[in-house]
Amino acid sequence: MWRRVASFSSFISSSNSSFLTQAACRLNIWESLTTGIAQQAKGVIVPKEKAKAPFITFVLGGPGSGKGTQCMKIVETFGFTHLSAGDLLRREISSNSADGAMILDTIKEGKIVPSQVTVKLIQKEMEVSDNHKFLIDGFPRTEENRIAFERITGVEPNAVLFFDCLEEEMVKRVLSRNQGRVDDNLETMRQRLKIFEALNLPVINYYSQRGKLYTINAVGTVEEIFEQVRPIFSAFEEVVG
């Protein structure tokens, strides 16, 4: 649905078109009521509303930065659809599909799942969604991920949210959450953070240079952090709806 709309400017045109179409509908209904002639009998065809351009926000941050919690707050407050790259991969594995078996084998071998596999899972979810506002959580992790996303989907994110958190705070949060993950230990956490910094920061710098990056100080309570997020998405709502 969303792939049929090429650019953000098309979205604005679509909104104007939608307003005019709705006004035409109301006029036709009024005419039917005042003349007693059903609209269908008159053979009037009201054009369908054009598909809205997707509004895509990448949500980035190290393990324990609190981005998942903030995504839930954004979903509740602003009606975005939350797509977690990790959740989509795990769901594909549990489906026992051929791709799921390949993903599981790749992870077991300690390798990175090919970018095109993750991107296509994300793309599929976006295409079947009735929503046009998406939070893509934990992706892209690398420059190669970023390039693959833009090449395969043909779109760029409208905004990139980066939850900037002190390393010690992230370590403390992960070690205290007790979710039963085998990689939630001090040594592994330090390694994960080093990998994140090496691979993810070039992506963050890229979008900073393009003027799409919003950096959030991710130290504080959930509500304190969300008060930094809220005005960003409130401004988006004025344009996106």
Secondary structure, DSSP 8 states (H G I E B T S, - for coil): -GGG---HHHHHHHHHHHHHHHHHHHHHHHHHHHH---TTTTT-----------EEEEEEE-TTSSHHHHHHHHHHHH--EEEEHHHHHHHHHHTT-HHHHHHHHHHHTT----HHHHHHHHHHHHHH-S--EEEEET---SHHHHHHHHHHHS---SEEEEEE--HHHHHHHHHHH----TT-SHHHHHHHHHHHHHHHHHHHHHHHHTT-EEEEE--S-HHHHHHHHHHHHHHHHHHH-
